[in-house]
């Protein structure tokens, strides 16, 4: 996504992009290293371009399952040794799976770099996949689904909303997967998934901190260079039919009172409208002075809480608004009040003061992320995965600075229209 040349110096002050050294190995693995002087620490992030977007019915949840499988040992390090070895060197690790990505990262003292490269290259080359490991992690993931989705009001409502917004796109199934699919994923499924989705050509490594760029690239090339490239992952069926009217669903679950969740199909990360929707999110629902907090919570007392969410995805994701409804208030009243506020923004836009506040909050968030080695590594990786180029890292502030009140009005009118709305209502039931 090209940016005006006049804006590029501002980005360089946030991240010294000229200092990033890059290399692509013959097996397709992309390497990016950035020396950041200061504390003698490093952050190391491995991005695999695979998430629920790359799954299909029958194996939904396999990306998240593999996040767990990756800690079960490989050729040189046995089961559960990864964290033990890393912690013995003063480091720690974590991982996450999203609709679009699976990411593994470590933070550690600079002198532990060789150990981390050895650990990570070992599991990319020769992960242990056997029936015992699969059954163990399957049980963990099934319990996680019960806790976070099946027995969670927010989890059930979010799952219902994604299925309404996306009728054909693989975003319609949850990242954690359907329980029936988690139960049936086989060892053969896992082996095929590992060969393609965890192949070097589907991965990128970002190392940031107190390092020697040339020596680090040489070390990575030495340890990863002989891993076979593997077959390319299957293409994603990313089409979605146009929505021509509101879609609704009910979730019945024991609760103190009703809740409302509305969502709209938003813009892809590479769209210039993504930044305008970020600012709309903040103006509408971030902080006590935001529009929906003022109107629905403080002034009318129709809701006890309101939240607005918008996250960038490779393909168009979801812009959502959640309201926990006050006692003795009917859902219909909250729906009408919400529609009125959105129509007001679509017709009149937001004020310069609102936009200034939104920019300030988003600026603080971006600067906080870029203030750590881990945040820099994540920003580089997310930019390459979502926007197609790591050089886009840190340029969100440029985008926000160029969004006008008219842009916010136009984005709300285009994306958050009544005909594109998807509504999930929580209907309280008595506990059994």
C-alpha positions, 0 to 999 in steps of 0.5 A: 500500500503506497504512501506519499513520499512526503510522509516517509521521514516521519515513519523513519523516526519511529522505526529506523527502517534503513537499519533493517537488514533482510535476506531470503534463503533459498528455501524461501524463509524470510529473515529480517534483523534490526539492531536497536542499541540500549539494553543487551536484550533481544526479541525473536519472532517467527511468523507463519502465514497461517490461521483460521483463514487457511482452514476448511470444514473438518480441520477448523482449529488446526492452526490453534492446535498446532500452536500447542503442538509446537512445544512438544519436542523435536529431534534435538530437544524433547517434549517440554524442553523448549521452555526449560532450556530457554528459561535456564538462559533467562528467557521466556516464550509465548505464542498466539494464533489469529484469523490470519497468522500464527506467531511464536516469540521469545524475549531473552538476554542477547547472549542466548541468541544461539540457543534460541536459534537452535531451539526454533530451527529444531522444531521448524525442521523436525517437530515431534508429531505422534499420537500421544502428543496429539491426544494430549494437546487435543484435550487441552484445546477442547477444555480451552474451548469449553472455558472461553467459548461454550461457557462464555457469554462473550465467546458465544456471541462473538462466534455467532456474530462472525458466522453472520457477517461471513457467509462464505469466507473462512473467517466465519469459523472460530480460530479455536475451531468447532468442537467436532473438528477438534475431536476428529483432527487426525495425525495425518492431518497434522503431518500434512499441515506441518509440511505445507503451512510450517514450511520455511517458504510460509514463514518469516523471522524478525530479530530485534535488539542488541545484535550484530546484523551480519553475524545474526543473518549468518547464524540464521542462514546456517541453522535454517538453510537446510530445511526443505522448502515444502509444498505451498499452502492451498489458496484461500477461498476469500470471496464473500457475497454482498450483504443486502439486509440485516442478519440476526441471531439469538444466543440463549444462555444463563445471564443476569440480563440481555446484551447486544452485539452488532457487527459489520463487515469492515475494510481489509488492512490494505484499504485506506478506509481501515485507518478511518474505521480505527478513528471511528472506533475510538470516537464511538467507544473508547474512553468515558468521553466517547460518543456511545459511552456518553449517550448510552451509559451516562446520559440515557442509562440504557446500558451499563457498559459499551465497547467498540472493536475493530481489528485489521485482517488480511481480508475484510474483518468485523467492526463490532459494538457491544452493549450490556443492557441496563436492568428493565431496559428493552433491547429494542430501545438500545438498538434504536439509540445505537442506530440513531448515534451511527446515523448522526455520525454518518450524516454529520461526521465527528468534530475536530476535537473528537478526531484530535482526541482519537488521534492522541489515543491511537498515537499513545498506543502505537508509540507504546508498542514501538517502545520495546524490542518485542513491539518492534519485532511484532510491528515488522511482522504484522506489517509484512503479513497484513500490508505486504511489506515490513517497511509499512511498520510504524506508519499507522500514525501517518495514516491517522494524521491524514484522516479527516472528519469527512473520511470518518463520516464516509467510512461510517456511512459506507461500512456501518449502514443498517443494511450491512448490520448483523445483530446478536442478542443474548436472551437470558435463561435460568441456570439449570 
